[in-house]
Amino acid sequence: MDRPRFSQDVIDNLDGAFADLERAEAVAVRQQLTHEQAHIHFLRGNLYFPRGNVEGCLKEHSKSLGLANQLGLAELEAEALGGLGDAEYMRGRMISAHDRLRSCVELCRRHGLGRIEVANAAQIAHTMLYCCPQEQALEAGHAATQAAAILSSSRLMMVSATISVLDERWKKINSLK
């Protein structure tokens, strides 16, 4: 389910969100709540993304991944891998992004983490445009759109639907040749 108002509130007040995470982290560290620490690092990495802070995004998602591995928690590991894929995408390292996102989705499939799988499937289609045959990227994009529709996620449908727009443009360009 999309929560656009909540998401917009966070984007409108990133400084407040960072401050909240700092307070939460202090409690989690003091009480040795490793699961919560991993989730806090994941959230902080996500907050660095709209700021364009690649290094912060990579650092926080890497910390989250390390803690998730330490705990053996597939869901946290998948979230962190998705975040690392987004960070690699942001810095233009499409093959690295694709590898991280593919690892995320494969882990999701093994553990039945459909929500996280669908959230990262569209990004895989985008990275495939840079490192795989066009037809594979288009198939992945269409599959991501269908999966997002099943979850009724308008944000994910919008992200994955951009592949369909590209498909139509490529068909038009190819017809002119």
C-alpha positions as CSV (number, residue, x, y, z in Angstrom):
1,M,0.0,0.0,0.0
2,D,1.3,3.4,-0.9
3,R,1.5,6.0,1.9
4,P,2.1,9.2,-0.2
5,R,1.3,11.7,2.6
6,F,3.7,10.1,5.0
7,S,6.4,9.9,2.4
8,Q,5.9,13.5,1.4
9,D,6.0,14.6,5.0
10,V,9.4,12.8,5.4
11,I,10.7,14.4,2.1
12,D,9.5,17.8,3.3
13,N,11.4,17.4,6.6
14,L,14.5,15.4,5.9
15,D,16.4,17.1,8.7
16,G,13.7,16.1,11.2
17,A,13.8,12.5,9.9
18,F,17.6,12.4,10.3
19,A,17.2,13.7,13.9
20,D,14.5,11.1,14.7
21,L,16.8,8.4,13.5
22,E,19.7,9.7,15.5
23,R,17.6,9.6,18.7
24,A,16.3,6.1,17.8
25,E,19.8,4.9,17.1
26,A,21.1,6.1,20.5
27,V,18.4,4.0,22.2
28,A,19.0,1.0,20.0
29,V,22.8,1.0,20.6
30,R,22.3,1.6,24.3
31,Q,19.9,-1.3,24.6
32,Q,21.9,-3.5,22.1
33,L,18.9,-3.8,19.7
34,T,20.8,-5.0,16.7
35,H,17.7,-5.6,14.5
36,E,16.6,-2.0,15.1
37,Q,20.1,-0.7,14.4
38,A,20.1,-2.5,11.0
39,H,16.7,-1.0,10.2
40,I,17.8,2.5,11.3
41,H,20.8,2.3,9.0
42,F,18.6,1.2,6.1
43,L,16.2,4.1,6.7
44,R,19.1,6.6,7.0
45,G,20.5,5.3,3.7
46,N,17.1,5.8,2.1
47,L,17.1,9.4,3.4
48,Y,20.4,10.1,1.9
49,F,19.1,9.0,-1.5
50,P,16.9,12.1,-2.3
51,R,19.7,14.3,-1.1
52,G,22.0,12.8,-3.7
53,N,24.5,11.8,-1.0
54,V,25.9,8.6,-2.6
55,E,28.6,8.0,0.0
56,G,26.2,8.3,2.9
57,C,23.7,6.0,1.1
58,L,26.4,3.4,0.4
59,K,27.8,3.6,4.0
60,E,24.4,3.3,5.7
61,H,23.1,0.5,3.5
62,S,26.5,-1.4,3.9
63,K,26.1,-1.1,7.7
64,S,22.6,-2.4,7.5
65,L,23.7,-5.3,5.3
66,G,26.5,-6.2,7.8
67,L,24.1,-6.2,10.7
68,A,21.4,-8.1,8.7
69,N,24.0,-10.8,7.8
70,Q,25.1,-11.0,11.5
71,L,21.5,-11.6,12.5
72,G,20.7,-13.9,9.6
73,L,17.6,-11.9,8.7
74,A,16.7,-12.3,5.1
75,E,14.2,-9.4,5.0
76,L,16.8,-6.9,6.4
77,E,19.4,-8.3,4.1
78,A,17.1,-7.9,1.1
79,E,16.3,-4.3,2.0
80,A,19.9,-3.4,2.4
81,L,20.8,-5.0,-0.9
82,G,18.1,-3.0,-2.6
83,G,19.4,0.1,-1.0
84,L,22.9,-0.6,-2.2
85,G,21.6,-1.2,-5.7
86,D,19.9,2.2,-5.6
87,A,23.1,3.8,-4.4
88,E,25.1,2.2,-7.2
89,Y,22.5,3.3,-9.7
90,M,22.7,6.8,-8.4
91,R,26.4,6.9,-9.0
92,G,26.0,5.5,-12.5
93,R,27.5,2.0,-11.9
94,M,24.7,0.2,-13.7
95,I,26.3,-3.3,-13.7
96,S,27.0,-3.1,-10.0
97,A,23.5,-1.8,-9.4
98,H,22.1,-4.6,-11.5
99,D,24.1,-7.2,-9.5
100,R,23.0,-5.9,-6.1
101,L,19.3,-5.6,-7.2
102,R,19.4,-9.1,-8.7
103,S,20.8,-10.5,-5.5
104,C,18.1,-8.7,-3.6
105,V,15.3,-10.1,-5.8
106,E,16.7,-13.6,-5.7
107,L,16.9,-13.5,-1.9
108,C,13.3,-12.3,-1.8
109,R,12.1,-15.1,-4.0
110,R,13.9,-17.7,-1.8
111,H,12.3,-16.3,1.3
112,G,8.9,-15.2,0.0
113,L,9.5,-11.5,0.5
114,G,7.1,-10.3,-2.3
115,R,6.8,-6.7,-1.2
116,I,10.5,-6.1,-1.3
117,E,10.9,-8.1,-4.5
118,V,8.3,-6.0,-6.3
119,A,9.8,-2.8,-5.0
120,N,13.2,-3.7,-6.6
121,A,12.0,-5.4,-9.8
122,A,11.4,-2.1,-11.6
123,Q,14.9,-0.9,-10.9
124,I,16.3,-4.2,-12.2
125,A,14.5,-3.5,-15.5
126,H,16.1,-0.1,-15.6
127,T,19.6,-1.4,-15.0
128,M,19.0,-4.1,-17.6
129,L,18.7,-1.3,-20.2
130,Y,22.5,-0.8,-19.7
131,C,23.8,-4.3,-19.4
132,C,21.3,-6.7,-21.0
133,P,19.6,-7.2,-24.4
134,Q,16.8,-4.6,-24.8
135,E,14.1,-7.4,-25.1
136,Q,15.1,-8.8,-21.7
137,A,14.8,-5.3,-20.1
138,L,11.4,-4.8,-21.6
139,E,10.1,-8.2,-20.4
140,A,11.4,-7.4,-16.9
141,G,9.7,-4.0,-17.0
142,H,6.4,-5.4,-18.1
143,A,6.6,-8.1,-15.4
144,A,7.4,-5.4,-12.8
145,T,4.4,-3.4,-13.9
146,Q,2.1,-6.3,-13.6
147,A,3.5,-7.2,-10.1
148,A,3.1,-3.6,-9.0
149,A,-0.5,-3.6,-10.2
150,I,-1.2,-6.7,-8.1
151,L,0.1,-4.8,-5.1
152,S,-1.9,-1.7,-6.1
153,S,1.3,0.4,-5.7
154,S,0.9,3.4,-7.9
155,R,4.6,4.5,-7.3
156,L,5.9,1.2,-8.4
157,M,3.6,1.0,-11.4
158,M,4.8,4.5,-12.4
159,V,8.5,3.5,-12.1
160,S,8.1,0.2,-14.0
161,A,5.8,1.8,-16.6
162,T,8.6,4.0,-17.8
163,I,10.0,0.8,-19.5
164,S,6.8,0.6,-21.5
165,V,7.2,4.2,-22.6
166,L,10.7,3.4,-23.8
167,D,9.5,0.3,-25.6
168,E,7.0,2.4,-27.6
169,R,9.7,4.9,-28.5
170,W,12.1,2.2,-29.5
171,K,9.5,0.6,-31.7
172,K,8.8,4.0,-33.3
173,I,12.5,4.6,-33.9
174,N,13.0,1.1,-35.3
175,S,10.0,1.5,-37.7
176,L,11.7,4.6,-39.2
177,K,14.8,2.7,-40.1
